[in-house]
Amino acid sequence: MTTPTQEWIFVFGHGQRLRSTSSTGRIGQTGDDHILPLGLPLWNRYVAIPISSFTEAHGLMVVIFGDVWSVGYVSREAAGVDEYGLVELDISEVLAEIAKVQR
């Protein structure tokens, strides 16, 4: 039996960027510039995590982005993806870029 998944949406805000490492050992770290290692701004962007619970999705966000994200939502509609023209960040691409920086 497989556990059903739901797509959890997490958005980013101003004053955030992604660093390859931090003093806490997490990948993300609050800062400025809103820049990912791959050079994309974080503002007006979101990630979608298909997983069974918000708790698991939240845990993945903390592992991947640390405190560099703003709010989690139960759907793209609730997050305002279309309403605000948010652009999706592919988590697999983010992880690949982080791996390059950490080598």
Beta strands, then each sheet from edge to edge (+ up, - down):
strand 1: 6-11
strand 2: 16-17
strand 3: 29-30
strand 4: 45-51
strand 5: 71-73
strand 6: 87-88
sheet 1: 5+ 1- 4+ 6+
sheet 2: 2+ 3-
end
